[in-house]
Amino acid sequence: MQELIRYIACALVDNPDQVQVFVEEEDKTLRVGIKVAEEDMGKVIGKQGRIAKAIRTVAKASAAREGKRSQVDILD
């Protein structure tokens, strides 16, 4: 899942070399943290959070295939 989220985030931002994706597993929950450059934060969140919601939906579908839950946080 980490590669999938990184691929999506890199496609959205102007500075793909500054994208960092962290994945931690707790019980049956995958916690995903996305860190991007400050000037790219709006591109990852999107208008009214639409892009962030879409990223969360993709992560949820990917985690469901493994029988797990997901939580995606966009870190500053």
Sequence and secondary structure as in RCSB ss.txt:
>XXXX:A:sequence
MQELIRYIACALVDNPDQVQVFVEEEDKTLRVGIKVAEEDMGKVIGKQGRIAKAIRTVAKASAAREGKRSQVDIL
D
>XXXX:A:secstr
 HHHHHHHHHHH S GGG EEEEEEETTEEEEEEE  GGGHHHHH GGGHHHHHHHHHHHHHHHHTT EEEEEEE
 
